[in-house]
Amino acid sequence: MAEIPPPRPGGTDEPRAQRAQRVDARSNAESIVKAARTAFEAGEAPSLEEIAARAGVGIATLYRHFPNREALVRAVYHEIYEEQIVPQLAPESFLPAPYESFISISIQVIELLRTAPTSNLAELTAELIQEHLDVFDTLLGGARDAGLVRPDLVAADLPHIIGMVVVGLAVPGLTEAQRSRYLSLMFDGLTPGVPNELPPPA
């Protein structure tokens, strides 16, 4: 039997090793995001060292994937947004009631992000909405056609409007009644005609 030559550099073993490294790196990143998400959703604010320990990786590994805390926060909230908000953006689910769907989705985005542990709430909000701006444009188009939103409101306004509301509602100590009141004010500002009655102040 002919002797099998050793693998040459760049041969089949090298890509296999590279693939294994990529799988391992992806697994590490997923573990880090999972550990951070669990902490954030529990209202905790652990250090990056603590998050790395909970993920079972070293701090150097964490920094290879996420160079700073802000990058990790964004990864966590991108994941949550993709899971909780994006599935609702299918046109067949919102077109029968575009304005109600717009309000519901906007409130969910606001409630999701107002507690995000970042100093760049408006920027994070705008970034997430911008990724699916075409869908929000479809929502607004349906609501405009029905005369339920002001005709000069365009989808490009939404990342900034909702971002400002997220920041405003992130003020510590704001009650649920106050949040409801201010959200009603915001939505009334987007609609034509006589505004709806505000919920009572706290």
Summary of the structure (lengths in Angstrom):
residues: 202
radius of gyration: 22.8
end to end distance: 87.4
largest distance: 90.5
contacts: 535
relative contact order: 0.08
helix: 68%
strand: 0%
